[in-house]
Amino acid sequence: MFMSKDEIKRLLPHREPFLFVDGVLEMEPGERIVAFKVFHPEEEFFKGHFPGNPIVPGVIIVEALAQAGGILAYASEREGLKGKEPALVGLDNVKFRKFVLPGREIKLEVKVLKRRDRVWRMKGEAFDDGVKVAEGEILATLL
């Protein structure tokens, strides 16, 4: 099930330059999502992180995972979530394993670990060409 950036914008309130999911490749509502983000060399954060040796900030990769999780939550509960805004409320066991360079496409895999009411605990993993670059547990709610 492919979902375009325009379709993503109907679910998430995020907009450029802070929208870090370009498309969805697979989704099982309430269970898991596989999405992707291409980090183009002209992205604003590369100017300062780091001049002459740009890498994607780890917090941006974690935000991309959280946004993928938000898409999963919204797509799973569309009717019950109208008018609600997502909020990241916690991160656990976050690890950065490899640098991500400009021009790379990152695959974002997020699965639901636990859900209670409007609170979701998810496990996210980011991959660059099959190599894990980051992982962590995401705790999010809808306000």
C-alpha positions in Angstrom: 0.0 0.0 0.0 1.8 3.1 -1.2 0.9 6.5 0.4 2.2 9.7 -1.2 3.4 12.8 0.6 0.2 14.5 -0.2 -1.8 11.7 1.5 0.6 11.8 4.5 -0.1 15.6 4.8 -3.8 14.7 5.2 -3.0 12.7 8.3 -0.1 14.5 10.0 0.0 18.2 10.9 3.8 18.4 10.0 4.9 20.5 7.0 8.2 21.2 5.3 10.8 21.8 6.5 9.8 19.5 9.4 8.0 16.7 7.6 10.4 13.8 7.5 8.4 11.0 5.8 8.3 11.1 2.0 6.1 8.0 1.5 4.6 4.8 2.9 5.5 1.5 1.4 3.6 -0.9 3.6 1.1 -0.7 6.5 -0.9 -3.0 8.6 -3.3 -0.6 10.6 -2.8 -1.0 14.3 0.3 -3.1 13.8 3.2 -1.8 11.7 4.3 0.6 9.0 7.2 0.8 6.6 7.9 4.3 5.3 10.9 6.1 3.8 12.7 9.5 3.8 15.3 10.7 1.3 17.7 13.2 2.8 18.5 15.6 0.0 21.9 17.4 0.1 20.1 20.8 0.1 18.3 20.1 3.4 18.8 23.1 5.7 20.3 21.3 8.6 23.2 20.1 6.6 24.6 23.6 6.5 25.4 23.4 10.2 25.6 19.7 10.9 28.5 19.7 10.0 30.1 22.2 7.6 32.4 20.3 5.2 31.3 16.9 6.7 27.5 16.8 6.7 25.5 14.1 8.4 21.9 13.7 9.3 21.3 14.6 12.9 20.2 11.6 15.0 17.3 13.5 16.4 16.0 14.0 12.9 16.1 10.3 12.3 14.2 9.7 15.5 11.7 12.4 14.5 11.2 10.6 11.2 10.5 7.4 13.1 8.0 9.2 15.4 6.3 10.7 12.4 6.0 7.3 10.7 4.4 6.0 14.0 2.1 9.0 13.9 0.9 8.1 10.4 0.3 4.5 11.6 -1.8 5.8 14.6 -3.8 8.2 12.4 -4.4 5.6 9.7 -5.4 3.1 12.3 -8.0 5.3 14.0 -9.0 8.0 11.6 -12.5 8.6 12.8 -11.6 8.7 16.5 -8.6 11.0 16.0 -10.2 13.9 14.1 -9.0 17.2 15.6 -6.4 15.6 17.8 -2.7 16.5 17.6 0.1 14.0 18.1 2.6 14.6 20.9 5.9 12.8 21.4 6.0 12.1 25.2 9.0 9.8 25.6 11.9 7.9 24.1 13.5 4.9 25.5 16.5 2.8 24.5 17.5 5.1 21.6 20.7 4.1 19.8 22.4 5.5 16.8 24.5 2.9 15.0 25.8 4.5 11.8 26.0 8.0 10.2 23.5 8.9 7.5 24.9 11.0 4.7 23.3 13.5 2.3 21.5 11.8 -0.6 20.6 8.6 1.3 17.1 7.1 1.4 16.3 5.7 4.9 13.7 3.0 5.4 11.6 3.6 8.5 10.0 0.5 10.2 7.8 1.1 13.2 5.7 -1.5 15.0 3.2 -1.1 17.8 4.3 -2.7 21.1 1.5 -1.6 23.3 -1.5 0.7 23.0 -3.8 2.0 25.7 -6.4 4.6 24.9 -4.6 7.4 23.1 -1.1 6.4 24.2 1.0 4.3 21.9 4.3 2.6 22.6 6.1 1.7 19.4 9.5 0.3 18.4 11.2 2.1 15.5 14.1 1.1 13.4 15.8 3.1 10.6 17.8 1.4 7.9 20.2 2.7 5.2 20.5 0.1 2.4 19.6 -2.7 4.8 22.0 -1.5 7.6 20.4 -0.4 10.8 21.3 3.2 11.5 19.1 4.0 14.5 16.5 2.4 16.8 14.4 3.2 19.8 11.1 3.0 21.6 8.7 5.9 21.0 5.9 6.9 23.4 3.3 9.1 21.8 -0.1 10.4 22.6 -2.8 12.4 20.9 -4.0 15.6 22.6 
